[in-house]
Amino acid sequence: METTSTISTEELLPRLEPPDAVLLLDVREPDEFAEWRIPGAVNIPLGELTDRVGDIPHDREVVTVCAAGVRAARAVERLADAGIHAVVLAGGMGAWAAAYDSASIELGGATVVQVRRRGKGCLSYVIGAGDAAAVIDPSADISRYLSIADEHGWTITHIFDTHLHADHVSGARALAEATGVDLVLNSGDPFQFAYAPLADGIGIPLSDDVTLTISAIHTPGHTMGSTSYLLGEAAIFSGDTLFLESVGRPDLYEKAEEFAHALYHTLHERVLQLPDSALVLPSHYGDGVEIHADKVLGAPLGSLRERLWMLSVGEDEFVSWAASAVPARPPNYAAIVKANQGNSTLAPEELRALEVGPNRCAISA
């Protein structure tokens, strides 16, 4: 019996863009697909595939996708009967949740490496200058940050989380333990483990040879301890305060209206006071944001000021919208928050299982 061919997420990622874009055929049920999917995928449930095989082009490589790979393998067999070659995404959506790539850019005298967890829409950063580097919002796979630092000849000297995350397990504590570096956090969020407290406006010099300071500004709204980091005036690492398609949701701590007011003032009194040229580098992105293999995902603040309507309305209208237009909450968010606070007794593999699913950190624009 012929073994079904597979493709790994690492092999798939560079083939998601034209001119070699593959056809992602998701054979899960429509409700599963609606809940969480790979951007650009087409949904034909396995039970409908035989009747709809004519909908599948013969001139593109086909990759079948399901939750873990079983249904996708059956789909490959049915497509083969129709003369269509296809391969299975190994590990299915579970593997997609752990798919990473990265891109880099030179900004303000530093090299910024953006680490993209493609299956979760999570963005994290390694900012290096001279021999030192800071890491912002690391995911649980800390080996990626250690490898990036090693490749560039950097020593990680600073580790930060922008806020208490609710959609994914933070790797900040594990990275701090692995490097012996203090984890710096804003005490406005209810972390329950030892950390170095962050002072608003603190400067973090990375190099004596390069005029480079990462400054922290308290930007409450998504959470009360939310903090953004400035790379001079060249960039803002905006956490979940400002995204490329919307702003951070204010409702996860049952104080939606109060947090929405805080978010409005954060945006207008702090973030929007930056120059239009400042590159906004958020901690998440949604399905509607295009991502390219060799290009950092970000946008000048001026373009967001023009494009995002919610940045130009008055406080009452903003609060009314922000407190009511939120999507469903991230899957398992309460358990993830508990883990990121330092209160979880779950094993690492159990924590990884909690993360499977969309991030849902932005308000639907």
Contacts in CASP RR format, 6 or more apart in sequence:
PFRMAT RR
TARGET T0000
AUTHOR 0000-0000-0000
METHOD contacts of the structure
MODEL  1
METTSTISTEELLPRLEPPDAVLLLDVREPDEFAEWRIPGAVNIPLGELT
DRVGDIPHDREVVTVCAAGVRAARAVERLADAGIHAVVLAGGMGAWAAAY
DSASIELGGATVVQVRRRGKGCLSYVIGAGDAAAVIDPSADISRYLSIAD
EHGWTITHIFDTHLHADHVSGARALAEATGVDLVLNSGDPFQFAYAPLAD
GIGIPLSDDVTLTISAIHTPGHTMGSTSYLLGEAAIFSGDTLFLESVGRP
DLYEKAEEFAHALYHTLHERVLQLPDSALVLPSHYGDGVEIHADKVLGAP
LGSLRERLWMLSVGEDEFVSWAASAVPARPPNYAAIVKANQGNSTLAPEE
LRALEVGPNRCAISA
4 73 0 8 1.000
4 76 0 8 1.000
4 77 0 8 1.000
4 87 0 8 1.000
4 88 0 8 1.000
5 76 0 8 1.000
5 87 0 8 1.000
5 88 0 8 1.000
6 87 0 8 1.000
6 88 0 8 1.000
6 89 0 8 1.000
6 90 0 8 1.000
7 63 0 8 1.000
7 87 0 8 1.000
7 88 0 8 1.000
7 89 0 8 1.000
7 90 0 8 1.000
8 90 0 8 1.000
8 95 0 8 1.000
9 89 0 8 1.000
9 90 0 8 1.000
9 95 0 8 1.000
9 96 0 8 1.000
9 98 0 8 1.000
9 99 0 8 1.000
9 118 0 8 1.000
10 99 0 8 1.000
12 22 0 8 1.000
12 63 0 8 1.000
12 89 0 8 1.000
12 99 0 8 1.000
13 99 0 8 1.000
13 101 0 8 1.000
13 118 0 8 1.000
13 293 0 8 1.000
14 293 0 8 1.000
15 21 0 8 1.000
15 22 0 8 1.000
15 61 0 8 1.000
16 22 0 8 1.000
16 24 0 8 1.000
17 292 0 8 1.000
17 293 0 8 1.000
21 60 0 8 1.000
22 60 0 8 1.000
22 61 0 8 1.000
22 62 0 8 1.000
22 63 0 8 1.000
23 42 0 8 1.000
23 56 0 8 1.000
23 57 0 8 1.000
23 60 0 8 1.000
23 61 0 8 1.000
23 62 0 8 1.000
23 63 0 8 1.000
24 38 0 8 1.000
24 40 0 8 1.000
24 41 0 8 1.000
24 42 0 8 1.000
24 63 0 8 1.000
24 65 0 8 1.000
24 89 0 8 1.000
25 41 0 8 1.000
25 42 0 8 1.000
25 44 0 8 1.000
25 56 0 8 1.000
25 62 0 8 1.000
25 63 0 8 1.000
25 64 0 8 1.000
25 65 0 8 1.000
25 75 0 8 1.000
25 86 0 8 1.000
26 33 0 8 1.000
26 37 0 8 1.000
26 38 0 8 1.000
26 41 0 8 1.000
26 42 0 8 1.000
26 43 0 8 1.000
26 44 0 8 1.000
26 64 0 8 1.000
26 65 0 8 1.000
26 66 0 8 1.000
27 43 0 8 1.000
27 44 0 8 1.000
27 45 0 8 1.000
27 46 0 8 1.000
27 47 0 8 1.000
27 49 0 8 1.000
27 64 0 8 1.000
27 65 0 8 1.000
27 66 0 8 1.000
27 71 0 8 1.000
27 72 0 8 1.000
27 74 0 8 1.000
27 75 0 8 1.000
28 43 0 8 1.000
28 45 0 8 1.000
28 46 0 8 1.000
28 65 0 8 1.000
28 66 0 8 1.000
28 67 0 8 1.000
28 71 0 8 1.000
28 93 0 8 1.000
29 45 0 8 1.000
30 43 0 8 1.000
30 45 0 8 1.000
32 67 0 8 1.000
33 41 0 8 1.000
33 43 0 8 1.000
35 357 0 8 1.000
35 358 0 8 1.000
36 93 0 8 1.000
36 356 0 8 1.000
36 357 0 8 1.000
36 358 0 8 1.000
37 43 0 8 1.000
37 287 0 8 1.000
38 65 0 8 1.000
38 93 0 8 1.000
38 96 0 8 1.000
38 119 0 8 1.000
39 287 0 8 1.000
39 288 0 8 1.000
41 65 0 8 1.000
44 52 0 8 1.000
44 55 0 8 1.000
44 56 0 8 1.000
46 66 0 8 1.000
46 71 0 8 1.000
46 74 0 8 1.000
46 75 0 8 1.000
46 78 0 8 1.000
49 75 0 8 1.000
49 78 0 8 1.000
49 79 0 8 1.000
50 78 0 8 1.000
53 78 0 8 1.000
53 79 0 8 1.000
53 82 0 8 1.000
53 84 0 8 1.000
54 82 0 8 1.000
56 62 0 8 1.000
56 79 0 8 1.000
56 82 0 8 1.000
56 84 0 8 1.000
58 83 0 8 1.000
58 84 0 8 1.000
61 85 0 8 1.000
61 86 0 8 1.000
61 87 0 8 1.000
62 79 0 8 1.000
62 84 0 8 1.000
62 85 0 8 1.000
62 86 0 8 1.000
62 87 0 8 1.000
63 86 0 8 1.000
63 87 0 8 1.000
63 88 0 8 1.000
63 89 0 8 1.000
64 72 0 8 1.000
64 73 0 8 1.000
64 75 0 8 1.000
64 76 0 8 1.000
64 79 0 8 1.000
64 86 0 8 1.000
64 87 0 8 1.000
64 88 0 8 1.000
64 89 0 8 1.000
65 72 0 8 1.000
65 89 0 8 1.000
65 92 0 8 1.000
65 93 0 8 1.000
65 96 0 8 1.000
66 72 0 8 1.000
66 75 0 8 1.000
66 92 0 8 1.000
66 93 0 8 1.000
67 92 0 8 1.000
67 93 0 8 1.000
67 94 0 8 1.000
68 91 0 8 1.000
68 92 0 8 1.000
68 93 0 8 1.000
68 94 0 8 1.000
69 88 0 8 1.000
69 89 0 8 1.000
69 90 0 8 1.000
69 91 0 8 1.000
69 92 0 8 1.000
72 88 0 8 1.000
72 89 0 8 1.000
72 92 0 8 1.000
73 88 0 8 1.000
75 86 0 8 1.000
75 88 0 8 1.000
76 86 0 8 1.000
76 87 0 8 1.000
76 88 0 8 1.000
79 85 0 8 1.000
79 86 0 8 1.000
80 86 0 8 1.000
89 95 0 8 1.000
89 96 0 8 1.000
93 356 0 8 1.000
93 357 0 8 1.000
94 356 0 8 1.000
96 118 0 8 1.000
96 119 0 8 1.000
97 119 0 8 1.000
97 120 0 8 1.000
97 355 0 8 1.000
97 356 0 8 1.000
97 357 0 8 1.000
98 117 0 8 1.000
98 119 0 8 1.000
98 141 0 8 1.000
98 352 0 8 1.000
99 117 0 8 1.000
99 118 0 8 1.000
99 119 0 8 1.000
100 115 0 8 1.000
100 116 0 8 1.000
100 117 0 8 1.000
100 118 0 8 1.000
100 139 0 8 1.000
100 141 0 8 1.000
100 144 0 8 1.000
101 116 0 8 1.000
101 118 0 8 1.000
101 293 0 8 1.000
102 113 0 8 1.000
102 114 0 8 1.000
102 115 0 8 1.000
102 116 0 8 1.000
102 144 0 8 1.000
102 148 0 8 1.000
103 113 0 8 1.000
103 114 0 8 1.000
103 116 0 8 1.000
103 292 0 8 1.000
103 293 0 8 1.000
103 294 0 8 1.000
103 295 0 8 1.000
103 296 0 8 1.000
103 297 0 8 1.000
104 111 0 8 1.000
104 112 0 8 1.000
104 113 0 8 1.000
104 114 0 8 1.000
104 296 0 8 1.000
105 111 0 8 1.000
105 112 0 8 1.000
105 114 0 8 1.000
105 279 0 8 1.000
105 296 0 8 1.000
106 112 0 8 1.000
107 231 0 8 1.000
107 234 0 8 1.000
107 235 0 8 1.000
107 279 0 8 1.000
108 212 0 8 1.000
108 231 0 8 1.000
108 232 0 8 1.000
108 234 0 8 1.000
108 235 0 8 1.000
109 129 0 8 1.000
109 210 0 8 1.000
109 211 0 8 1.000
109 212 0 8 1.000
109 234 0 8 1.000
110 127 0 8 1.000
110 128 0 8 1.000
110 129 0 8 1.000
110 206 0 8 1.000
110 210 0 8 1.000
110 212 0 8 1.000
110 231 0 8 1.000
111 127 0 8 1.000
111 128 0 8 1.000
111 129 0 8 1.000
111 152 0 8 1.000
112 125 0 8 1.000
112 126 0 8 1.000
112 127 0 8 1.000
112 128 0 8 1.000
112 231 0 8 1.000
112 235 0 8 1.000
112 281 0 8 1.000
112 296 0 8 1.000
113 125 0 8 1.000
113 126 0 8 1.000
113 127 0 8 1.000
113 128 0 8 1.000
113 148 0 8 1.000
113 152 0 8 1.000
114 123 0 8 1.000
114 124 0 8 1.000
114 125 0 8 1.000
114 281 0 8 1.000
114 296 0 8 1.000
114 297 0 8 1.000
115 123 0 8 1.000
115 124 0 8 1.000
115 125 0 8 1.000
115 126 0 8 1.000
115 138 0 8 1.000
115 139 0 8 1.000
115 144 0 8 1.000
115 145 0 8 1.000
115 148 0 8 1.000
116 122 0 8 1.000
116 123 0 8 1.000
116 291 0 8 1.000
116 297 0 8 1.000
117 123 0 8 1.000
117 124 0 8 1.000
117 139 0 8 1.000
117 168 0 8 1.000
118 291 0 8 1.000
120 139 0 8 1.000
120 167 0 8 1.000
120 168 0 8 1.000
120 355 0 8 1.000
120 357 0 8 1.000
120 358 0 8 1.000
120 359 0 8 1.000
121 284 0 8 1.000
121 285 0 8 1.000
121 286 0 8 1.000
121 359 0 8 1.000
122 137 0 8 1.000
122 139 0 8 1.000
122 167 0 8 1.000
122 168 0 8 1.000
122 283 0 8 1.000
122 284 0 8 1.000
122 359 0 8 1.000
123 137 0 8 1.000
123 281 0 8 1.000
123 282 0 8 1.000
123 283 0 8 1.000
123 284 0 8 1.000
123 285 0 8 1.000
123 297 0 8 1.000
124 135 0 8 1.000
124 136 0 8 1.000
124 137 0 8 1.000
124 138 0 8 1.000
124 139 0 8 1.000
124 145 0 8 1.000
124 283 0 8 1.000
125 135 0 8 1.000
125 136 0 8 1.000
125 137 0 8 1.000
125 237 0 8 1.000
125 281 0 8 1.000
126 133 0 8 1.000
126 134 0 8 1.000
126 135 0 8 1.000
126 145 0 8 1.000
126 148 0 8 1.000
126 149 0 8 1.000
126 154 0 8 1.000
126 156 0 8 1.000
127 133 0 8 1.000
127 134 0 8 1.000
127 135 0 8 1.000
127 136 0 8 1.000
127 206 0 8 1.000
127 214 0 8 1.000
127 231 0 8 1.000
128 134 0 8 1.000
128 152 0 8 1.000
128 154 0 8 1.000
128 206 0 8 1.000
128 207 0 8 1.000
129 206 0 8 1.000
129 207 0 8 1.000
129 209 0 8 1.000
129 210 0 8 1.000
129 212 0 8 1.000
130 154 0 8 1.000
130 206 0 8 1.000
130 207 0 8 1.000
130 209 0 8 1.000
130 210 0 8 1.000
131 153 0 8 1.000
131 154 0 8 1.000
131 155 0 8 1.000
131 207 0 8 1.000
132 154 0 8 1.000
132 155 0 8 1.000
132 156 0 8 1.000
132 157 0 8 1.000
132 158 0 8 1.000
132 206 0 8 1.000
132 207 0 8 1.000
133 149 0 8 1.000
133 152 0 8 1.000
133 154 0 8 1.000
133 155 0 8 1.000
133 156 0 8 1.000
133 157 0 8 1.000
133 158 0 8 1.000
133 206 0 8 1.000
134 156 0 8 1.000
134 157 0 8 1.000
134 158 0 8 1.000
134 159 0 8 1.000
134 160 0 8 1.000
134 204 0 8 1.000
134 206 0 8 1.000
134 214 0 8 1.000
135 145 0 8 1.000
135 156 0 8 1.000
135 158 0 8 1.000
135 159 0 8 1.000
135 160 0 8 1.000
135 172 0 8 1.000
135 175 0 8 1.000
136 160 0 8 1.000
136 161 0 8 1.000
136 162 0 8 1.000
136 229 0 8 1.000
136 237 0 8 1.000
136 283 0 8 1.000
137 160 0 8 1.000
137 161 0 8 1.000
137 162 0 8 1.000
137 165 0 8 1.000
137 170 0 8 1.000
137 172 0 8 1.000
137 237 0 8 1.000
137 239 0 8 1.000
137 283 0 8 1.000
138 145 0 8 1.000
138 159 0 8 1.000
138 170 0 8 1.000
138 171 0 8 1.000
138 172 0 8 1.000
138 175 0 8 1.000
139 168 0 8 1.000
139 169 0 8 1.000
139 170 0 8 1.000
139 171 0 8 1.000
140 168 0 8 1.000
140 169 0 8 1.000
140 170 0 8 1.000
140 171 0 8 1.000
140 174 0 8 1.000
140 348 0 8 1.000
140 351 0 8 1.000
140 352 0 8 1.000
140 355 0 8 1.000
142 171 0 8 1.000
142 174 0 8 1.000
142 175 0 8 1.000
142 178 0 8 1.000
145 156 0 8 1.000
145 175 0 8 1.000
146 156 0 8 1.000
146 175 0 8 1.000
146 178 0 8 1.000
146 179 0 8 1.000
148 154 0 8 1.000
149 155 0 8 1.000
149 156 0 8 1.000
156 175 0 8 1.000
156 179 0 8 1.000
156 181 0 8 1.000
157 181 0 8 1.000
157 206 0 8 1.000
158 181 0 8 1.000
158 182 0 8 1.000
158 184 0 8 1.000
158 204 0 8 1.000
158 206 0 8 1.000
158 214 0 8 1.000
159 172 0 8 1.000
159 175 0 8 1.000
159 176 0 8 1.000
159 179 0 8 1.000
159 181 0 8 1.000
159 182 0 8 1.000
159 183 0 8 1.000
159 184 0 8 1.000
160 172 0 8 1.000
160 183 0 8 1.000
160 184 0 8 1.000
160 185 0 8 1.000
160 198 0 8 1.000
160 216 0 8 1.000
160 227 0 8 1.000
160 229 0 8 1.000
161 170 0 8 1.000
161 172 0 8 1.000
161 183 0 8 1.000
161 185 0 8 1.000
162 226 0 8 1.000
162 227 0 8 1.000
162 228 0 8 1.000
162 229 0 8 1.000
162 237 0 8 1.000
162 238 0 8 1.000
162 239 0 8 1.000
162 240 0 8 1.000
162 241 0 8 1.000
162 283 0 8 1.000
163 186 0 8 1.000
163 189 0 8 1.000
163 222 0 8 1.000
163 223 0 8 1.000
163 225 0 8 1.000
163 226 0 8 1.000
163 227 0 8 1.000
163 239 0 8 1.000
163 240 0 8 1.000
164 189 0 8 1.000
164 190 0 8 1.000
164 191 0 8 1.000
164 223 0 8 1.000
164 225 0 8 1.000
164 337 0 8 1.000
164 340 0 8 1.000
164 341 0 8 1.000
165 336 0 8 1.000
165 337 0 8 1.000
165 340 0 8 1.000
166 252 0 8 1.000
166 329 0 8 1.000
166 330 0 8 1.000
166 333 0 8 1.000
166 336 0 8 1.000
166 337 0 8 1.000
166 340 0 8 1.000
166 361 0 8 1.000
167 284 0 8 1.000
167 330 0 8 1.000
167 333 0 8 1.000
167 336 0 8 1.000
167 355 0 8 1.000
167 358 0 8 1.000
167 359 0 8 1.000
167 360 0 8 1.000
167 361 0 8 1.000
168 336 0 8 1.000
168 355 0 8 1.000
168 359 0 8 1.000
169 336 0 8 1.000
169 339 0 8 1.000
169 340 0 8 1.000
169 351 0 8 1.000
169 352 0 8 1.000
169 354 0 8 1.000
169 355 0 8 1.000
170 340 0 8 1.000
172 183 0 8 1.000
172 185 0 8 1.000
173 183 0 8 1.000
173 193 0 8 1.000
173 342 0 8 1.000
175 181 0 8 1.000
175 183 0 8 1.000
176 182 0 8 1.000
176 183 0 8 1.000
182 195 0 8 1.000
182 196 0 8 1.000
183 195 0 8 1.000
183 196 0 8 1.000
184 195 0 8 1.000
184 196 0 8 1.000
184 197 0 8 1.000
184 198 0 8 1.000
185 191 0 8 1.000
185 195 0 8 1.000
185 196 0 8 1.000
185 197 0 8 1.000
185 198 0 8 1.000
186 197 0 8 1.000
186 198 0 8 1.000
186 216 0 8 1.000
186 218 0 8 1.000
186 225 0 8 1.000
186 226 0 8 1.000
186 227 0 8 1.000
187 197 0 8 1.000
187 198 0 8 1.000
187 225 0 8 1.000
188 220 0 8 1.000
188 223 0 8 1.000
188 224 0 8 1.000
188 225 0 8 1.000
189 223 0 8 1.000
189 224 0 8 1.000
189 225 0 8 1.000
189 226 0 8 1.000
190 341 0 8 1.000
191 340 0 8 1.000
191 341 0 8 1.000
191 342 0 8 1.000
192 341 0 8 1.000
192 342 0 8 1.000
192 343 0 8 1.000
193 341 0 8 1.000
193 342 0 8 1.000
198 216 0 8 1.000
198 227 0 8 1.000
199 216 0 8 1.000
200 216 0 8 1.000
200 217 0 8 1.000
200 218 0 8 1.000
200 227 0 8 1.000
201 215 0 8 1.000
201 216 0 8 1.000
201 217 0 8 1.000
201 218 0 8 1.000
202 215 0 8 1.000
202 216 0 8 1.000
203 213 0 8 1.000
203 214 0 8 1.000
203 215 0 8 1.000
203 216 0 8 1.000
204 213 0 8 1.000
204 214 0 8 1.000
204 215 0 8 1.000
204 216 0 8 1.000
205 212 0 8 1.000
205 213 0 8 1.000
206 212 0 8 1.000
206 213 0 8 1.000
206 214 0 8 1.000
212 231 0 8 1.000
212 232 0 8 1.000
213 232 0 8 1.000
214 229 0 8 1.000
214 230 0 8 1.000
214 231 0 8 1.000
214 232 0 8 1.000
215 229 0 8 1.000
215 230 0 8 1.000
215 232 0 8 1.000
216 227 0 8 1.000
216 228 0 8 1.000
216 229 0 8 1.000
216 230 0 8 1.000
217 227 0 8 1.000
217 228 0 8 1.000
217 229 0 8 1.000
217 230 0 8 1.000
217 270 0 8 1.000
218 225 0 8 1.000
218 226 0 8 1.000
218 227 0 8 1.000
219 226 0 8 1.000
219 227 0 8 1.000
219 228 0 8 1.000
219 238 0 8 1.000
219 241 0 8 1.000
219 266 0 8 1.000
219 270 0 8 1.000
219 271 0 8 1.000
220 226 0 8 1.000
220 259 0 8 1.000
220 262 0 8 1.000
220 263 0 8 1.000
220 266 0 8 1.000
221 241 0 8 1.000
221 248 0 8 1.000
221 250 0 8 1.000
221 259 0 8 1.000
221 260 0 8 1.000
221 262 0 8 1.000
221 263 0 8 1.000
221 266 0 8 1.000
222 239 0 8 1.000
222 240 0 8 1.000
222 241 0 8 1.000
222 248 0 8 1.000
222 249 0 8 1.000
222 250 0 8 1.000
222 252 0 8 1.000
222 259 0 8 1.000
222 263 0 8 1.000
222 361 0 8 1.000
223 240 0 8 1.000
223 252 0 8 1.000
223 253 0 8 1.000
223 259 0 8 1.000
224 253 0 8 1.000
224 259 0 8 1.000
224 262 0 8 1.000
226 239 0 8 1.000
226 240 0 8 1.000
226 241 0 8 1.000
226 266 0 8 1.000
228 236 0 8 1.000
228 237 0 8 1.000
228 238 0 8 1.000
228 239 0 8 1.000
228 241 0 8 1.000
228 270 0 8 1.000
228 271 0 8 1.000
229 236 0 8 1.000
229 237 0 8 1.000
230 236 0 8 1.000
230 237 0 8 1.000
230 274 0 8 1.000
230 278 0 8 1.000
231 237 0 8 1.000
233 274 0 8 1.000
233 275 0 8 1.000
233 277 0 8 1.000
233 278 0 8 1.000
234 277 0 8 1.000
234 278 0 8 1.000
234 279 0 8 1.000
235 278 0 8 1.000
235 279 0 8 1.000
235 280 0 8 1.000
235 281 0 8 1.000
236 242 0 8 1.000
236 271 0 8 1.000
236 274 0 8 1.000
236 278 0 8 1.000
236 279 0 8 1.000
236 280 0 8 1.000
236 281 0 8 1.000
236 301 0 8 1.000
237 281 0 8 1.000
237 282 0 8 1.000
237 283 0 8 1.000
238 271 0 8 1.000
238 280 0 8 1.000
238 281 0 8 1.000
238 282 0 8 1.000
238 283 0 8 1.000
239 282 0 8 1.000
239 283 0 8 1.000
239 284 0 8 1.000
240 248 0 8 1.000
240 249 0 8 1.000
240 282 0 8 1.000
240 283 0 8 1.000
240 284 0 8 1.000
240 361 0 8 1.000
240 362 0 8 1.000
241 247 0 8 1.000
241 248 0 8 1.000
241 263 0 8 1.000
241 266 0 8 1.000
241 267 0 8 1.000
241 271 0 8 1.000
241 282 0 8 1.000
242 248 0 8 1.000
242 267 0 8 1.000
242 271 0 8 1.000
242 280 0 8 1.000
242 282 0 8 1.000
242 304 0 8 1.000
243 282 0 8 1.000
243 284 0 8 1.000
243 285 0 8 1.000
243 286 0 8 1.000
243 361 0 8 1.000
243 362 0 8 1.000
244 280 0 8 1.000
244 282 0 8 1.000
244 285 0 8 1.000
244 289 0 8 1.000
244 297 0 8 1.000
244 298 0 8 1.000
244 299 0 8 1.000
244 304 0 8 1.000
245 285 0 8 1.000
245 286 0 8 1.000
245 288 0 8 1.000
245 289 0 8 1.000
245 308 0 8 1.000
245 362 0 8 1.000
245 365 0 8 1.000
246 308 0 8 1.000
246 310 0 8 1.000
246 362 0 8 1.000
246 363 0 8 1.000
246 364 0 8 1.000
246 365 0 8 1.000
247 263 0 8 1.000
247 267 0 8 1.000
247 308 0 8 1.000
247 310 0 8 1.000
247 311 0 8 1.000
247 322 0 8 1.000
247 362 0 8 1.000
247 363 0 8 1.000
248 263 0 8 1.000
248 361 0 8 1.000
248 362 0 8 1.000
248 363 0 8 1.000
249 322 0 8 1.000
249 326 0 8 1.000
249 327 0 8 1.000
249 360 0 8 1.000
249 361 0 8 1.000
249 362 0 8 1.000
249 363 0 8 1.000
250 256 0 8 1.000
250 257 0 8 1.000
250 258 0 8 1.000
250 259 0 8 1.000
250 260 0 8 1.000
250 262 0 8 1.000
250 263 0 8 1.000
250 322 0 8 1.000
250 323 0 8 1.000
250 326 0 8 1.000
251 259 0 8 1.000
251 323 0 8 1.000
251 326 0 8 1.000
251 329 0 8 1.000
252 329 0 8 1.000
252 333 0 8 1.000
252 337 0 8 1.000
253 259 0 8 1.000
256 322 0 8 1.000
256 323 0 8 1.000
256 324 0 8 1.000
256 326 0 8 1.000
257 319 0 8 1.000
257 323 0 8 1.000
260 318 0 8 1.000
260 319 0 8 1.000
260 322 0 8 1.000
260 323 0 8 1.000
261 315 0 8 1.000
261 319 0 8 1.000
263 318 0 8 1.000
263 322 0 8 1.000
264 314 0 8 1.000
264 315 0 8 1.000
264 318 0 8 1.000
264 319 0 8 1.000
264 322 0 8 1.000
265 315 0 8 1.000
267 311 0 8 1.000
271 301 0 8 1.000
272 301 0 8 1.000
272 305 0 8 1.000
272 311 0 8 1.000
274 301 0 8 1.000
275 301 0 8 1.000
276 300 0 8 1.000
276 301 0 8 1.000
276 302 0 8 1.000
276 303 0 8 1.000
276 305 0 8 1.000
277 300 0 8 1.000
277 301 0 8 1.000
277 302 0 8 1.000
278 300 0 8 1.000
278 301 0 8 1.000
279 298 0 8 1.000
279 299 0 8 1.000
279 300 0 8 1.000
279 301 0 8 1.000
280 298 0 8 1.000
280 299 0 8 1.000
280 300 0 8 1.000
280 301 0 8 1.000
280 304 0 8 1.000
281 296 0 8 1.000
281 297 0 8 1.000
281 298 0 8 1.000
282 298 0 8 1.000
283 361 0 8 1.000
284 359 0 8 1.000
284 361 0 8 1.000
284 362 0 8 1.000
285 291 0 8 1.000
285 297 0 8 1.000
286 359 0 8 1.000
286 362 0 8 1.000
289 297 0 8 1.000
291 297 0 8 1.000
304 311 0 8 1.000
305 311 0 8 1.000
305 312 0 8 1.000
308 365 0 8 1.000
309 365 0 8 1.000
310 318 0 8 1.000
310 321 0 8 1.000
310 322 0 8 1.000
310 363 0 8 1.000
310 365 0 8 1.000
313 321 0 8 1.000
321 363 0 8 1.000
322 363 0 8 1.000
325 363 0 8 1.000
325 364 0 8 1.000
326 363 0 8 1.000
326 364 0 8 1.000
327 360 0 8 1.000
327 363 0 8 1.000
327 364 0 8 1.000
328 360 0 8 1.000
329 360 0 8 1.000
330 336 0 8 1.000
330 357 0 8 1.000
330 358 0 8 1.000
330 359 0 8 1.000
330 360 0 8 1.000
330 361 0 8 1.000
331 354 0 8 1.000
331 356 0 8 1.000
331 357 0 8 1.000
331 358 0 8 1.000
332 354 0 8 1.000
332 355 0 8 1.000
335 344 0 8 1.000
335 346 0 8 1.000
335 354 0 8 1.000
336 354 0 8 1.000
336 355 0 8 1.000
338 344 0 8 1.000
339 346 0 8 1.000
339 351 0 8 1.000
339 354 0 8 1.000
344 351 0 8 1.000
346 354 0 8 1.000
END
